[in-house]
């Protein structure tokens, strides 16, 4: 096991989901690189594993990454874990994999639970093709640009979201994409797991109060051929206004909204002015 980085998936809520192979790997490596050592120590204690740990997260990944690489090159083995799920997916561990490749270090994956795949599997939506979009930016302009880039996306889309930002995201989904199927997967594998199969319109109205708590994954239906006819002029104008609020010029916002809704640009622009 020397000179190797092991990418080990950990439970996303239920300790029983840690595989026997993952337990064996964590017991065998020389040290563990953890996103939050306080979280990982609870997992290790549950399985009676005692192992040295180093913290490795977004704000120390460059310095700690070099140290981890040096230790592996010196003959040690390391397991990288995140707080929940597969490390290196929407996670700073992605950079450590690149560093290992550059240093000629072998990497081995020990698969485990994934909130992305778990949510998709129970979403009740098309699973043959999908795209993982991670977290939306809190910056209005970046957020609008991200969603705008997905207007023609036909694959099922999967997002992570924090509960305190959920209401805004649901409102943005409806104003951007119109009324589509939406699955809200909450607290996956935990005691209060809940799968809510709804629509963007209903969700934006029902959860505007921020009542949904916990870890949340959103599974959004991709664009359908008939979708353009479902978007009204009023909805298109509302979407254009959101683009303007994010910094876009009115003419450009009207053009983008017209493309999204299948309406005339001038009709939308007249409403804006």
N, C-alpha and C positions, 0 to 999 in steps of 0.2 A: 504493500500500500504506500510505500515511500514515494516522494516526488510526485504526488497526485493531489488534485483538488476534486473533492466529491460534492456535487450539487444535490442536496438532500431536501426533498419535499417534506413539509411538516403539516400537521392538522390545521384546518381552517376553523376549528371550533370543538371538534370531538376528539379527545385523546386516543380513542380506540381506532382512529384512522391512520395512526403511524404504523407503517409496515414493519414486519419482522426484519427485513433487509435494512431498513432505515435505522432501526435500533442497533443492529449489528455494526453498521457503519459508524454510527456515532460513538459506539463503545470502542471501536478499533482505531480511529484516527488519533493523531497526536494532539490536535487542538481544533476548536470550532470557531469560525467567524460568524458572529450573530448580529442581526440588525439591532436588537435590544437585548443585552445579556440578562436583564431582569425578567424578560418574558421567556427567554430560552431556558433559564435555570429552572423554571417551573416545569417545563417539559422534561428536562433531564432528571429532575427529582422524582417525577411521576414514574419514570422507568428505572430509577436507581442508578443513573449514569453520572459518574463524576469525571469531568473533563475540563481542562483549561479552556478559557474562552477569551476572545478579543472582540471588541465592538467594531462593527464595520457598517457604516450607514452613509447617507448622502453627503453629509458635511465633513466626513473625515476619510472618504473613500480613496483619495489620492495618496495621502500619507500612509494610511493603514494598508492600502493595497500593495504598496511597494514592500512594506514589512512582511506581509503575508507571502508575497512572491519570494522574497529572500529566504524565508524559513523553509518554504517548500523546496527551493533549489538546494538548500543545505541538507535535504534528506527527510524532512518531515512530511506528514500528510495532514490535510486540512479538510474539514467539512464546512461548507457555507450553508447557512440556514437563514430564512427570514422569519418574521414573527408568525406568519401564517401562510400556508400554500407553497408554491414553487418559487424559490429564489431566482433571481436574474430575469424575471418577467415583470416589467414595469417596476424595476428594482435596481439599485446601484450595483448589484452583483453582476449585471451585464458587463460593466467595465472590468471587473476582475477576470471574467472569462477572456476578454480581449487581451488583458495583460498576460494571462497564462499562455495564450496562443503565441504572443510575441516572444515569450521567454522559453517556448518549447516545452511547457508543462502539460502533462496529460490531465484531461478532465473526464470524470465519470459521473453520469447522472443516475440518481436513485429516485425514481418518480414518486410523486405523492399527490395529495389532493390539490385541486385547482378550482378557485371560485369561478373563473371564467368558464371552464368546461362544465362544471357542475350546474351553473345557472343556465347555460345553453341547453343542457340535456333535459331539463325539466321545464323549459320555457314554453313548450307547445308551439314553437315556431320552427321555420326551416333551419336545419342544422348542417346541410350538405356543404354550404359555403358561408363563411362568416368572417368578420373583421373585428379585432379587439382594438378599441380606441382609448383605453385607459381612463385617466381623469381629465375632465375638461378644465381649462385654465380659469382662474378667478378673474383674469384681466378681460374686460368686456370685449375689446377688439379682437384679441386672440381667440376668445371663446366663440365669437360670431364667425370668425374666419374658419375655425375648425368645423363648426356645424355646417357652414355654407359649403365647405369642400365635400360634404357628404350628401348633398342634395340629390345627386344622381346615383348614389350607392345602392345597388340592388341586393347586396348580401346582407344577412342579418348582422346587426351591429351590437357590440357589447361594450358597456361603459362601467367604470367604477364610480361611485359617488359617496360623499360624506353626508350624513343625515342633515346637518345644518345647512347644506347647500342644495338639498334635494328639491325643495319647492321651486327655486329659481330654475333648476335644470329641467324640471317637468314643464314649466311654463315656456322655456326656450325650445324644448322639443316640439310642443304643440304649435308655437308661432312659426317655427322654422319648417317643420315637416308636415304640418296639418295633422289630421286624425289618422293614426296608425296603430297597429297592435303594439302593445308594450307589456313586457313582463318585468315585475319588480321582485327580485329574489333577495329576501332579507334574512340575516342571521343564519346563513346556510350551515347545516350540520349541528347547530346549537339547539338548546332547549326550546327557544321561541322561533324556530325556523318558520318562515312564511313565504309562500309562492303566490304572488298576486298577478293574475292574468287579466289585463285591462286594456285600455286604449290611452293614447297621449292626452286626449281631451278629458276623459273621465279622471285620469290620474292628476292632471293639472288642477282640476276643480276640487277633487276629493282630498288631496294632500297638500293644499296650499298653506295649511296651518302648521306644517312642519311636524305633524303627529307621528310620522314613521321614524323610528330610531334604530340604531344598530348598524352593522356592516351591510352595505347595499350594493347589489349588482343590477344594472339595467340592461335588458335585452330588447332592442328596438327593431321592428320590422323594416326590411329594405324597401326601396322604391318599387311600386307596381306600375304597370303600363297605364292603368286607368286612373292613377292617382291625381293627375293634373286637374281633372274635371271636378274633383272634390273640394278644391280650394277656392273660397269666395274672394271677391274683390276686397272686402273688408279685412279678411285674414291676410291677404297679400300686402295691403297697405300697412297693417300692423307689423308685419315682418320687415317691410322697408323702413319703418320708423325705428325699429330696433337696430337695423344696420346703420342708420344715421346716428343714433345715440352712441354707437360704438366707433364713430369717426368717419363713416363713409359719406361721400358726397350724395346729395339727393338724386341726381341723375343716375349715378351708378347704382344706388340703392333701388331705384325704380326698375332699372334694367335687370338687376339680380332677382328681384321679387317677381318680375314678369316671367323670367325664365323658369323660376320655381313653380309658378302657378299656371303657366300656360295662358297668360293674359297679355293684353297690350300694354307696353311700357307707358304710353301717353296717358292711359286711363288711370294708372297708379300714380303717375307724376302729378296729374291734375288734383288728385285727392290730397297729395302731400303738401301742395302749395295753396 
